[in-house]
Amino acid sequence: MPPITWRTADPMTSPTLTDPRATARELRPLIEAEAEATDRELTLTKPLAEAFASTGMLHLCVPRDLGGSEADTDTVLDVFEELAYADGSVGWTLMAVAAATAYSSFLDPAAARELICSPESAFAGQFSPFAEVRHSNGGYRVSGDFQFGSGIAHATYGGGAGFLLGDDGQPEMLAEGVPAYTCFFVPTDGGIELRGGWDTMGLRGTGSFDYRVLEQEVDPGRTFKMFRAEVKTGGPLFGIGPVALAGLGHSGWGLGVAQRALDEIAAIAAGGRGRMGAVPMRDHPIFQRELGQKALALRSVRLLAHDAFGSAVERLSRGEEFGPADVQALGAVTAYLTEVAEDVTLFAYRSAGSQGLRNPSTVQRCFRDFFTGGLHIFVDRRSYEEYAKPLLAGES
């Protein structure tokens, strides 16, 4: 399938997001109005794509030196929560694109400026090591097949990754003893072939298409090493690394979908829903107790995410060391938040009864979206095991 892009003819600097939270709230009516069309088209509609570019939302997490907002972690979490509250698919798409575009921080600054050159400039893709990457003419020759390229139909550059292979065909190792896991960006126009493959119950509108990176050479300035990503532009936010940056987005998304589901079931109950011959659900003490417990649980993990990611950036701003164990700890926070938010969403859907069955149903949409997004590798609960190991070793 061909790329679906909407771009202005003349490059220009990115719009300034003076109040990202307010901008996200102002976009809610448009997002909700486009929700059904987004699902039908399986990707962002033209009005949404244009709105995200014109408001500067695509560059929420881009370094200021590259013309972006370089928003702090509290703002990023709140913005992604607001967008996902409006619609899970749209929130997911912006979250994925904004996180990938934040990787411009790890590229050579001159190359990053070439790639981030207009409001429509955006990255998207999958960064699992599925590409073949080899040395070639001072750079790299890459090719490979990828999946789950959320938002890639609207991106100017597509990402990919692979283990850098030596002349013997074996993965090269960095000095620190880890594989040279190389991430790269290539133009979507002429460098990537979209292949469809996205037809799901939940998150239908994310445009998470399969795609092929056609064989081509990539300048080293447009690459970075996943396991040793060096911040070349931007402040301490980017020091948490590419994996934790993605986790930050996933956390905001999970909060938004779950909060919408909770608000929907509260409204349904307040409207008088109840089974024949029984007291209205709003007056039933068991429902009241569960609703209160779920609301507190969601509030708790919201505070946890803001504290964990904010504290990590504060440590980096003080020049403290931030290593793999710290990244794993943030992964555990994201996984736990997702588990709690998933439970909240399931409670809302089950409580909705027949009002969640017929389309259109917002609480049903939340259920479908969450039980799709909740399967992502970034929220793999095996991270709990890594979080537990220092505790078992007597470390605080």
LUMDOPA-685633 format. One record per atom (N, C-alpha, C): x, y, z. Coordinates in steps of 0.2 Angstrom, whole numbers, padded with zeros to 4 digits, always signed. Layout:
<rs>
XYZ...
</rs>
This chain:
<rs>
+0004-0006+0000+0000+0000+0000+0004+0006+0000+0002+0012-0003+0007+0018-0004+0006+0021+0003+0012+0026+0004+0011+0030+0010+0006+0035+0010+0003+0037+0015-0003+0041+0016+0000+0047+0020+0002+0053+0016+0005+0058+0020+0002+0065+0018+0002+0069+0022+0000+0076+0021+0005+0081+0023+0008+0084+0019+0014+0089+0020+0013+0095+0017+0016+0100+0020+0016+0107+0017+0022+0107+0012+0021+0112+0007+0026+0112+0002+0033+0115+0004+0032+0120+0009+0038+0124+0011+0040+0122+0018+0047+0120+0019+0049+0118+0026+0048+0125+0030+0047+0123+0036+0047+0129+0041+0048+0126+0048+0050+0131+0053+0051+0129+0059+0045+0126+0063+0046+0122+0068+0040+0119+0071+0036+0124+0075+0030+0124+0075+0026+0128+0079+0027+0127+0087+0027+0133+0090+0029+0132+0098+0023+0130+0102+0024+0125+0106+0018+0123+0110+0019+0127+0117+0016+0132+0117+0016+0136+0124+0013+0133+0130+0008+0129+0128+0004+0125+0133+0002+0119+0131+0006+0114+0131+0004+0107+0128-0002+0104+0130-0003+0105+0137-0009+0102+0140-0016+0105+0137-0015+0112+0137-0021+0115+0134-0022+0113+0127-0017+0113+0123-0018+0111+0116-0021+0104+0115-0019+0099+0120-0021+0092+0119-0029+0093+0121-0031+0097+0126-0038+0097+0128-0042+0100+0122-0039+0105+0119-0043+0108+0113-0044+0104+0107-0039+0099+0107-0040+0094+0101-0045+0089+0102-0048+0088+0109-0052+0083+0110-0059+0082+0106-0062+0088+0104-0068+0088+0100-0066+0085+0093-0061+0087+0090-0059+0085+0084-0057+0077+0084-0054+0075+0089-0052+0068+0090-0058+0064+0090-0063+0066+0095-0069+0062+0096-0073+0062+0089-0073+0067+0086-0077+0067+0080-0074+0063+0074-0068+0062+0074-0064+0058+0069-0063+0051+0071-0066+0049+0077-0064+0042+0080-0067+0037+0075-0073+0037+0073-0075+0032+0069-0072+0031+0062-0070+0037+0059-0067+0038+0053-0060+0035+0053-0057+0036+0059-0050+0034+0060-0050+0026+0060-0055+0023+0064-0055+0016+0064-0056+0013+0057-0061+0016+0053-0062+0014+0046-0056+0014+0042-0052+0020+0042-0046+0021+0038-0040+0017+0040-0041+0015+0047-0035+0011+0050-0029+0015+0051-0030+0022+0051-0024+0026+0052-0027+0033+0053-0023+0038+0056-0026+0045+0057-0029+0047+0051-0034+0051+0051-0037+0054+0046-0033+0061+0044-0035+0063+0038-0031+0069+0036-0032+0075+0041-0038+0077+0043-0039+0082+0048-0035+0081+0054-0034+0075+0057-0030+0074+0063-0023+0075+0061-0020+0072+0056-0013+0072+0054-0011+0080+0053-0016+0083+0050-0014+0090+0049-0014+0094+0056-0019+0092+0060-0019+0096+0067-0013+0095+0071-0011+0088+0071-0005+0087+0075+0001+0090+0073+0002+0091+0066+0008+0095+0063+0007+0102+0065+0001+0105+0063+0000+0112+0064+0001+0115+0071-0001+0111+0076+0000+0113+0083+0007+0112+0086+0011+0108+0083+0017+0106+0085+0017+0100+0090+0012+0097+0090+0011+0091+0094+0016+0085+0092+0018+0085+0086+0022+0080+0084+0029+0080+0087+0031+0086+0089+0037+0088+0092+0037+0089+0099+0032+0086+0102+0032+0087+0110+0038+0085+0113+0041+0080+0111+0047+0077+0114+0054+0078+0110+0054+0082+0106+0060+0084+0102+0064+0089+0105+0070+0089+0105+0075+0094+0109+0073+0101+0107+0074+0105+0111+0073+0112+0109+0078+0115+0104+0084+0112+0104+0089+0114+0100+0087+0112+0093+0082+0108+0092+0080+0105+0085+0073+0108+0084+0071+0113+0088+0065+0116+0086+0059+0113+0090+0060+0108+0094+0054+0105+0098+0053+0108+0104+0048+0105+0108+0046+0107+0115+0050+0105+0120+0053+0099+0119+0057+0096+0125+0053+0096+0131+0047+0094+0131+0042+0094+0137+0045+0090+0143+0044+0092+0149+0046+0088+0155+0041+0082+0155+0043+0077+0160+0040+0071+0160+0032+0072+0163+0031+0077+0167+0024+0078+0170+0020+0080+0164+0022+0084+0160+0019+0087+0154+0017+0081+0149+0023+0077+0148+0022+0072+0143+0017+0067+0145+0017+0065+0151+0012+0060+0154+0005+0063+0153+0004+0069+0155-0003+0073+0155-0005+0073+0148-0001+0075+0143-0003+0076+0136-0005+0069+0133-0001+0064+0134-0003+0058+0132-0009+0055+0135-0010+0056+0141-0016+0054+0145-0022+0058+0142-0022+0064+0141-0027+0068+0138-0029+0065+0131-0024+0064+0127-0026+0062+0120-0029+0055+0120-0026+0050+0124-0029+0044+0124-0036+0044+0127-0037+0048+0132-0044+0049+0135-0049+0051+0129-0047+0055+0125-0051+0057+0119-0052+0051+0114-0047+0047+0113-0048+0041+0109-0041+0037+0109-0042+0030+0111-0036+0026+0112-0032+0026+0106-0034+0025+0100-0030+0024+0094-0027+0030+0092-0030+0036+0093-0026+0042+0091-0021+0044+0096-0023+0043+0103-0018+0044+0108-0012+0039+0107-0013+0033+0105-0007+0028+0104-0003+0030+0098-0006+0033+0093-0002+0035+0087+0002+0041+0089+0000+0046+0092+0004+0051+0094+0009+0050+0098+0007+0045+0103+0012+0043+0108+0018+0039+0105+0017+0035+0100+0022+0031+0096+0026+0036+0092+0023+0040+0088+0027+0045+0084+0031+0050+0088+0028+0052+0093+0032+0057+0097+0038+0054+0101+0037+0048+0103+0043+0044+0106+0048+0043+0101+0046+0040+0095+0051+0039+0090+0055+0045+0088+0051+0051+0087+0054+0057+0085+0058+0060+0090+0057+0058+0096+0062+0060+0102+0069+0057+0101+0069+0051+0097+0076+0048+0096+0080+0053+0092+0078+0058+0089+0082+0063+0086+0088+0065+0090+0086+0065+0097+0091+0067+0102+0098+0063+0101+0097+0057+0099+0103+0052+0099+0106+0052+0092+0104+0056+0087+0107+0056+0081+0112+0062+0080+0117+0062+0075+0121+0067+0074+0117+0073+0074+0119+0079+0077+0115+0085+0077+0114+0088+0070+0119+0088+0066+0118+0090+0059+0113+0086+0055+0113+0079+0056+0108+0075+0053+0101+0076+0056+0101+0076+0062+0095+0077+0066+0091+0084+0063+0095+0089+0062+0092+0095+0059+0089+0094+0052+0093+0090+0048+0090+0089+0041+0084+0085+0042+0083+0080+0047+0077+0076+0047+0071+0080+0050+0073+0084+0055+0067+0088+0058+0068+0095+0055+0064+0096+0050+0065+0102+0046+0058+0105+0045+0053+0103+0047+0046+0106+0046+0041+0103+0051+0036+0106+0052+0031+0104+0057+0028+0097+0055+0029+0094+0049+0027+0088+0048+0032+0082+0049+0038+0085+0050+0044+0080+0051+0042+0075+0057+0042+0069+0056+0041+0064+0061+0043+0057+0060+0045+0054+0065+0048+0047+0064+0043+0042+0067+0043+0036+0064+0039+0030+0066+0042+0024+0064+0040+0019+0068+0043+0012+0066+0044+0007+0072+0046+0002+0070+0048-0004+0075+0055-0004+0076+0058-0005+0082+0065-0005+0083+0067-0011+0086+0064-0016+0084+0066-0023+0086+0072-0025+0081+0076-0029+0082+0082-0030+0078+0081-0035+0072+0076-0033+0067+0074-0037+0062+0078-0036+0055+0082-0031+0055+0085-0029+0049+0092-0032+0048+0094-0033+0042+0101-0034+0041+0105-0028+0040+0110-0027+0045+0114-0021+0045+0121-0023+0044+0125-0020+0039+0132-0021+0037+0135-0015+0036+0142-0015+0037+0146-0009+0035+0146-0008+0027+0146-0002+0025+0146+0000+0018+0148+0007+0017+0154+0008+0013+0156+0015+0011+0156+0020+0017+0158+0018+0023+0159+0022+0028+0152+0023+0032+0147+0020+0030+0140+0020+0033+0138+0013+0034+0131+0012+0033+0128+0005+0034+0124+0004+0028+0123-0003+0026+0118-0005+0021+0113-0009+0025+0107-0007+0024+0102-0010+0028+0096-0012+0024+0092-0017+0027+0086-0019+0024+0083-0024+0029+0076-0025+0028+0073-0029+0033+0065-0028+0033+0062-0033+0036+0054-0033+0036+0052-0031+0043+0047-0027+0044+0045-0025+0051+0038-0025+0052+0035-0025+0058+0028-0025+0059+0027-0019+0064+0020-0018+0065+0018-0013+0070+0021-0006+0070+0021-0004+0064+0024+0003+0063+0019+0009+0064+0017+0009+0070+0011+0014+0072+0013+0021+0070+0008+0024+0066+0009+0030+0063+0013+0031+0057+0016+0026+0054+0021+0026+0049+0018+0029+0043+0012+0028+0042+0009+0031+0035+0009+0039+0035+0010+0042+0041+0011+0049+0041+0018+0052+0043+0022+0047+0043+0029+0049+0045+0033+0051+0039+0038+0055+0040+0043+0057+0035+0049+0052+0035+0050+0049+0041+0056+0044+0041+0053+0038+0045+0055+0033+0043+0054+0026+0046+0060+0023+0049+0059+0021+0055+0064+0018+0059+0065+0010+0058+0070+0008+0060+0072+0000+0060+0078-0001+0064+0079-0007+0065+0085-0009+0069+0088-0016+0067+0094-0017+0069+0097-0024+0068+0103-0024+0071+0106-0030+0072+0113-0031+0075+0117-0030+0069+0122-0026+0070+0127-0025+0065+0132-0031+0064+0132-0033+0058+0136-0039+0057+0143-0038+0054+0148-0042+0056+0154-0041+0053+0155-0045+0047+0161-0045+0045+0163-0048+0038+0162-0056+0039+0162-0058+0045+0161-0065+0046+0154-0067+0047+0149-0062+0047+0142-0063+0047+0140-0064+0054+0144-0063+0059+0142-0063+0066+0141-0056+0069+0137-0055+0074+0136-0048+0077+0142-0045+0080+0143-0039+0078+0149-0036+0082+0147-0034+0089+0152-0033+0093+0151-0031+0100+0154-0024+0101+0151-0021+0105+0154-0014+0108+0159-0016+0113+0163-0010+0115+0168-0011+0120+0165-0013+0126+0159-0011+0128+0156-0013+0134+0154-0020+0135+0155-0024+0129+0153-0031+0129+0146-0032+0127+0142-0027+0124+0135-0028+0122+0135-0028+0114+0130-0031+0111+0130-0031+0104+0129-0024+0101+0131-0023+0095+0131-0017+0092+0124-0016+0089+0119-0016+0093+0112-0016+0091+0110-0009+0088+0110-0008+0081+0110-0002+0078+0103+0000+0075+0101+0006+0077+0094+0009+0075+0096+0014+0070+0091+0014+0065+0092+0019+0059+0086+0022+0057+0086+0027+0053+0081+0030+0050+0082+0031+0043+0076+0030+0039+0077+0030+0031+0070+0034+0029+0071+0037+0023+0065+0041+0021+0059+0036+0020+0053+0038+0022+0047+0034+0020+0046+0035+0013+0047+0040+0010+0046+0041+0003+0052+0038-0001+0051+0032-0004+0056+0029-0008+0060+0024-0004+0060+0025+0002+0064+0020+0006+0061+0015+0010+0054+0015+0010+0050+0011+0014+0044+0009+0010+0042+0002+0010+0036+0000+0007+0031-0002+0012+0025+0001+0012+0020-0001+0017+0017-0007+0014+0015-0012+0019+0012-0018+0017+0006-0020+0020+0003-0015+0023-0004-0017+0026-0003-0021+0032-0008-0026+0033-0007-0031+0038-0010-0029+0045-0014-0023+0045-0016-0021+0052-0024-0021+0051-0027-0026+0054-0034-0027+0055-0036-0030+0061-0038-0026+0066-0038-0029+0073-0045-0027+0076-0046-0029+0082-0052-0027+0086-0051-0020+0089-0045-0020+0092-0043-0014+0096-0038-0010+0093-0037-0004+0095-0032+0001+0092-0032+0000+0084-0038+0000+0081-0039-0001+0074-0036+0005+0070-0036+0011+0073-0034+0017+0069-0027+0019+0070-0023+0015+0073-0016+0017+0074-0011+0016+0068-0014+0013+0063-0010+0013+0057-0003+0009+0058-0004+0003+0062+0002+0000+0064+0004-0006+0059+0005-0003+0053+0006-0007+0047+0013-0011+0047+0013-0017+0044+0019-0020+0042+0022-0016+0037+0029-0016+0037+0032-0012+0031+0039-0015+0030+0042-0014+0024+0048-0016+0022+0053-0011+0021+0059-0011+0024+0064-0006+0023+0068-0009+0017+0067-0005+0011+0071-0007+0005+0078-0007+0006+0082-0011+0003+0089-0011+0004+0092-0004+0001+0096-0001+0006+0099+0006+0005+0104+0007+0009+0108+0012+0008+0114+0014+0012+0111+0020+0017+0114+0020+0023+0112+0025+0028+0118+0028+0031+0118+0034+0031+0123+0038+0034+0124+0037+0041+0130+0036+0044+0130+0034+0051+0127+0040+0056+0127+0046+0053+0124+0051+0057+0116+0050+0059+0113+0046+0055+0106+0044+0055+0105+0038+0059+0110+0036+0063+0109+0030+0067+0111+0031+0074+0109+0026+0079+0112+0026+0085+0112+0019+0088+0115+0018+0093+0115+0011+0096+0110+0010+0102+0106+0006+0101+0100+0005+0106+0103+0004+0113+0108+0000+0114+0110-0002+0121+0115+0003+0124+0117+0008+0119+0122+0013+0122+0120+0020+0118+0114+0022+0119+0112+0028+0115+0115+0034+0119+0118+0038+0115+0122+0044+0118+0118+0050+0116+0116+0054+0121+0112+0060+0120+0117+0065+0117+0115+0067+0111+0119+0072+0107+0116+0079+0106+0109+0079+0107+0106+0085+0107+0100+0085+0113+0099+0090+0117+0094+0090+0122+0097+0089+0129+0092+0089+0133+0094+0089+0141+0093+0083+0144+0092+0082+0150+0092+0076+0154+0087+0071+0153+0081+0074+0150+0075+0070+0149+0078+0064+0144+0082+0065+0139+0084+0060+0135+0089+0055+0137+0092+0057+0143+0096+0052+0147+0093+0046+0149+0087+0046+0150+0083+0040+0152+0084+0034+0146+0085+0036+0140+0086+0031+0135+0080+0030+0131+0081+0027+0125+0076+0025+0120+0070+0021+0123+0072+0016+0127+0067+0011+0130+0063+0015+0135+0066+0018+0140+0062+0022+0145+0058+0028+0142+0060+0031+0136+0056+0036+0133+0050+0033+0130+0050+0027+0127+0044+0023+0125+0040+0022+0131+0043+0019+0136+0039+0018+0142+0035+0024+0145+0038+0030+0145+0035+0036+0147+0028+0037+0143+0028+0036+0136+0023+0037+0132+0017+0031+0134+0019+0025+0135+0015+0020+0136+0011+0021+0143+0015+0024+0147+0011+0025+0154+0006+0031+0153+0007+0036+0150+0002+0041+0149-0004+0038+0145-0003+0034+0140-0008+0031+0136-0012+0027+0140-0009+0023+0144-0013+0018+0149-0018+0022+0154-0015+0027+0156-0019+0031+0161-0025+0034+0158-0024+0037+0151-0030+0040+0148-0035+0035+0146-0034+0030+0144-0039+0025+0142-0043+0022+0148-0039+0021+0153-0042+0018+0159-0047+0024+0163-0044+0030+0163-0048+0035+0166-0055+0036+0162-0054+0036+0155-0060+0037+0151-0065+0031+0153-0063+0025+0153-0067+0019+0155-0070+0020+0161-0067+0023+0166-0069+0024+0173-0075+0029+0173-0073+0035+0169-0078+0040+0169-0085+0038+0165-0084+0034+0160-0089+0031+0157-0094+0027+0161-0091+0023+0165-0095+0018+0169-0099+0022+0175-0095+0027+0177-0098+0032+0182-0104+0035+0179-0104+0038+0173-0109+0041+0170-0115+0036+0169-0113+0030+0166-0119+0025+0165-0122+0023+0172-0119+0023+0177-0122+0021+0184-0126+0027+0186-0123+0033+0185-0127+0039+0187-0133+0040+0184-0134+0037+0177-0139+0038+0173-0145+0033+0175-0144+0028+0180-0149+0024+0183-0149+0017+0181-0143+0015+0178-0143+0008+0175-0144+0003+0181-0147-0002+0180-0148-0008+0185-0152-0013+0182-0151-0019+0185-0155-0025+0182-0162-0025+0185-0166-0028+0181-0173-0029+0182-0175-0031+0189-0178-0028+0193-0180-0030+0200-0175-0029+0205-0169-0026+0203-0164-0024+0208-0163-0017+0209-0159-0014+0214-0158-0007+0215-0154-0005+0210-0154+0002+0208-0150+0004+0203-0142+0003+0205-0138+0002+0200-0131+0001+0201-0128+0006+0205-0130+0013+0204-0127+0018+0208-0128+0018+0216-0134+0014+0217-0135+0014+0225-0133+0007+0228-0130+0003+0224-0127-0004+0226-0121-0003+0230-0120-0005+0236-0114-0004+0240-0108-0007+0237-0109-0013+0234-0103-0017+0231-0101-0013+0225-0105-0010+0221-0103-0006+0215-0099+0000+0218-0102+0003+0222-0099+0009+0225-0092+0008+0228-0091+0002+0231-0085+0000+0234-0080-0001+0229-0082-0005+0224-0077-0006+0218-0075+0000+0214-0080+0004+0213-0079+0010+0209-0074+0015+0213-0075+0015+0220-0070+0019+0224-0063+0016+0224-0063+0009+0224-0056+0006+0224-0053+0007+0218-0056+0006+0212-0053+0007+0206-0051+0014+0205-0054+0019+0207-0052+0026+0206-0046+0027+0210-0046+0025+0216-0040+0026+0220-0034+0022+0217-0035+0016+0215-0029+0012+0212-0026+0016+0206-0031+0019+0201-0028+0022+0196-0025+0029+0198-0027+0032+0203-0024+0038+0205-0017+0036+0208-0017+0031+0211-0010+0029+0214-0005+0027+0209-0007+0024+0203-0002+0023+0198+0000+0029+0194-0005+0033+0194-0003+0040+0190+0002+0044+0194+0001+0044+0201+0006+0047+0205+0013+0043+0205+0013+0037+0204+0019+0033+0204+0023+0034+0197+0019+0035+0192+0022+0036+0186+0026+0043+0186+0022+0048+0188+0025+0055+0188+0031+0055+0193+0030+0052+0198+0036+0052+0203+0042+0048+0200+0041+0042+0197+0047+0038+0195+0050+0041+0189+0047+0043+0184+0050+0046+0178+0053+0053+0180+0049+0057+0184+0052+0064+0186+0058+0063+0190+0058+0058+0194+0064+0057+0199+0070+0055+0194+0069+0051+0189+0074+0049+0185+0078+0055+0181+0074+0059+0179+0076+0065+0175+0080+0070+0180+0077+0070+0186+0080+0074+0191+0087+0072+0193+0088+0065+0194+0094+0062+0195+0099+0064+0189+0097+0063+0183+0101+0064+0178+0103+0072+0177+0099+0076+0179+0100+0083+0179+0106+0085+0184+0106+0081+0190+0111+0082+0195+0118+0078+0193+0118+0075+0187+0124+0071+0185+0125+0064+0188+0120+0062+0191+0120+0055+0194+0120+0050+0189+0123+0044+0190+0123+0038+0186+0116+0035+0185+0115+0034+0178+0108+0031+0177+0110+0025+0172+0109+0019+0174+0111+0013+0171+0105+0008+0169+0107+0002+0166+0102-0003+0164+0097-0005+0170+0099-0005+0176+0095-0007+0181+0089-0001+0182+0091+0005+0181+0087+0010+0182+0082+0010+0176+0084+0008+0170+0079+0008+0165+0074+0002+0166+0077-0003+0169+0072-0009+0170+0067-0007+0176+0069-0003+0180+0065-0001+0186+0059+0003+0183+0061+0008+0178+0055+0012+0175+0051+0007+0170+0054+0002+0168+0050-0003+0164+0045-0007+0169+0047-0008+0175+0043-0011+0179+0037-0007+0181+0038+0000+0182+0033+0005+0184+0028+0005+0178+0030+0005+0172+0025+0005+0166+0021-0001+0166+0024-0007+0167+0021-0013+0167+0016-0014+0173+0017-0011+0179+0013-0011+0184+0007-0006+0183+0008-0001+0181+0003+0004+0179-0002+0001+0174+0001-0002+0169-0003-0005+0164-0008-0011+0167-0005-0015+0171-0009-0020+0175-0015-0017+0179-0013-0012+0182-0019-0008+0186-0024-0005+0182-0021-0002+0176-0026+0002+0172-0030-0003+0168-0027-0009+0166-0031-0014+0163-0037-0017+0167-0035-0018+0174-0040-0020+0178-0046-0015+0179-0044-0009+0179-0049-0003+0179-0054-0004+0173-0051-0004+0167-0054-0004+0161-0059-0011+0161-0057-0016+0163-0061-0022+0163-0067-0021+0168-0066-0019+0173-0071-0017+0178-0076-0013+0175-0074-0008+0171-0079-0003+0168-0083-0007+0163-0080-0011+0159-0083-0014+0154-0088-0019+0156-0086-0023+0161-0091-0028+0164-0097-0025+0167-0096-0019+0171-0101-0016+0174-0106-0013+0169-0104-0011+0163-0108-0008+0159-0114-0012+0156-0113-0019+0157-0118-0024+0154-0120-0023+0147-0126-0023+0145-0128-0022+0138-0127-0015+0135-0125-0010+0140-0124-0004+0137-0117-0003+0134-0113-0009+0135-0106-0009+0132-0106-0014+0126-0112-0016+0124-0112-0021+0119-0113-0018+0112-0117-0013+0111-0119-0011+0105-0115-0005+0103-0113-0005+0097-0109+0001+0094-0114+0006+0092-0112+0013+0093-0105+0015+0096-0106+0015+0104-0100+0012+0107-0100+0012+0114-0093+0014+0116-0092+0019+0120-0085+0022+0122-0082+0017+0126-0086+0014+0131-0083+0010+0136-0081+0003+0132-0084+0001+0127-0082-0005+0123-0076-0003+0120-0075+0003+0117-0069+0005+0113-0063+0005+0118-0064+0008+0124-0059+0007+0129-0057+0000+0130-0061-0004+0131-0060-0011+0133-0056-0014+0127-0058-0013+0121-0055-0016+0115-0048-0013+0114-0047-0007+0115-0041-0003+0114-0036-0006+0120-0038-0006+0126-0033-0008+0131-0031-0015+0131-0036-0019+0129-0034-0026+0129-0030-0028+0122-0029-0023+0118-0024-0024+0112-0017-0020+0114-0018-0014+0117-0011-0011+0119-0008-0014+0124-0012-0017+0129-0009-0020+0135-0005-0026+0133-0005-0029+0127+0000-0034+0125+0007-0032+0123+0008-0026+0122+0014-0023+0119+0020-0026+0124+0026-0027+0120+0032-0029+0124+0034-0025+0129+0033-0018+0128+0036-0013+0133+0032-0014+0140+0027-0017+0140+0023-0018+0146+0024-0026+0149+0029-0029+0146+0030-0036+0148+0031-0036+0156+0027-0040+0159+0028-0041+0167+0034-0045+0169+0038-0047+0165+0044-0050+0167+0048-0045+0170+0047-0039+0169+0051-0033+0171+0051-0033+0179+0045-0036+0182+0045-0037+0189+0051-0041+0192+0053-0046+0188+0058-0050+0190+0065-0046+0191+0066-0042+0186+0072-0038+0186+0072-0033+0192+0066-0030+0193+0065-0026+0199+0066-0029+0205+0064-0035+0206+0065-0039+0212+0072-0041+0214+0076-0042+0209+0083-0044+0210+0087-0040+0215+0087-0033+0214+0091-0029+0219+0088-0029+0226+0081-0030+0226+0078-0031+0233+0081-0037+0236+0081-0043+0232+0083-0049+0235+0091-0049+0237+0094-0044+0234+0102-0043+0235+0103-0038+0241+0097-0036+0244+0098-0031+0250+0099-0024+0248+0098-0023+0242+0099-0016+0239+0092-0012+0240+0093-0006+0241+0086-0002+0242+0084+0000+0235
</rs>
